[in-house]
């Protein structure tokens, strides 16, 4: 036996809802970073984004998830979509929000965590010298012991 379903009713937004959505979009467009131009700089191996505010973002390709193994030819095919809100590469299939890039978000949480671990584990002469100097002083300072919790005194109610 065929299952019948209720007819689908279209729901149309009111003029007030449309006006509110347009106002919210205009407000968001003013607050978020928008790309006016984007290109790949092969000499510096960076993606360069000119924002409509006049600022420029220059991000090393190796930091951008999905572009770390892309060829220069693939990187040159960047498109700007969503009124300047998104960068898209068809091959490889990668997209980034301009607002996210401006805030330093170059990929998923695991990708960003891996970038942080890699940066923190790098050893430089400056880090090594600081570690030696700290070791000569006896190492890291010990954390102060936590204060003992205060005892609460309970008062008994006198029998009335």
Number of C-alpha atoms within 10 A of each C-alpha: 3 4 4 6 6 5 6 6 6 6 6 8 9 9 9 9 11 12 12 12 12 12 12 11 12 11 11 11 14 10 10 13 22 24 25 16 16 21 17 22 17 14 6 12 15 19 21 18 23 16 19 13 11 8 10 16 16 18 20 16 22 15 16 21 17 18 21 11 13 14 12 13 11 15 24 15 15 20 16 22 14 10 10 21 19 19 20 17 19 12 15 15 9 14 19 18 21 22 17 15 19 18 10 11 18 21 18 11 10 9 16 17 12 12 14 11 11 10 10 9 8 8 9 9 8 9 11 11 11 12 14 13 12 13 11 9 10 9 11 9 8 6 6 6 6 6 6 6 6 6 6 6 6 6 6 6 6 5 4 3
